[in-house]
Each structure stands twice: as C-alpha cells, then as structure tokens.
Amino acid sequence: QIRAIQLTTNNVSDSQVLGDLLNQIPQDEQIDSVYTDGAYDTKRCRQLITDRNAHAIIPPRKNAKPWKDTKVHSLERNELLRTVKRLGRTLWKKWSGYHQRSLVETKMHCIKLLGDKLSARNFDSQVNEIHARVAILNKFTELGRPHTQVVT
C-alpha cells in the first residue's frame, strides 16, 4: 500500500519533503525502517527518521565524508561509512536489505503505467490526479492480496 505521497515542483528536492511524508503516517503507528536513495543522506533526513524511532537504510553518497558531531544518527552514519568502505557498497546493500527499496520503484512504475503524463493543468488538480491514481493502485493491491483463514 502507498501510505504517503507528496507531489512537488521541480525546484523542491526529494529530501526536503521527507518530514511531510513521515508526518502522513500517524504518530502512533510504528515505522520500522525507512529505505531511501543517497539523495536523503543528510543530517536533517537522518534526524527525522530517528525522531520516528525508525532505522534509516540510506546508502552514503559516493563522496561522503564522516560527520564530526556526536549525535546518534551521525555516529550510525559514520559507522555505515566504515562498513561500506570495508565490505563494499554491493555487499552492504545485500546485508542491509536495501534492495527492498525496489518495491517502491516498482510502485512508481505502476503509477506511470496509469498515464505517463498528468492531464490536469494546474498544480492542485495534478495533486488530485495523483491521489486518484494512488487510490486505484491501493485498491488493486488490496484485491490482489490473498486473505488466509485458519481452518480448524
């Protein structure tokens, strides 16, 4: 299921809206892990994820340097940098389960299958159009999910 969505203009980076996305998930619902690409490898993003008591699965950027502060998310990232240097990026991705992020990419592809371009001309209508597509995909997902019952 797609639980959070944020449509932005071209001048807004993905990492800038992470807080808005996380806030769409009710505070009383546990988020175990947040899988993102390297664009989210920022102190702000890692802090937002830590604030939700979730684990950040974010690969460091190719040219990443250790962070000097001693906040928990910075220390975790510095350890991640050492691990990636020691094991390599490919092994880290496999070990961390990072490839689960591909499920999100698959859902994005499905949204595009409903139409490569948006029909609406103004931004608010485009937001509504995307929400309609997401509702359709979530319904398809629900219909395709098996429901098991215990038989005694």
RABEL-V475836 format. One record per pair of residues at least 24 apart in sequence whose ideal C-beta (glycine too) atoms are under 6 Angstrom apart, sorted by the first residue. I is the first residue (numbers start at 1). J is the second residue. If there is no record, write none. Layout:
{{I/J} {I/J}}
This chain:
{{1/138} {1/141} {2/134} {2/138} {5/134} {7/127} {7/130} {14/39} {15/39} {15/40} {15/42} {15/45} {18/45} {18/48} {19/48} {22/48} {22/52} {33/57} {35/100} {35/101} {46/73} {47/73} {57/96} {57/98} {110/137}}
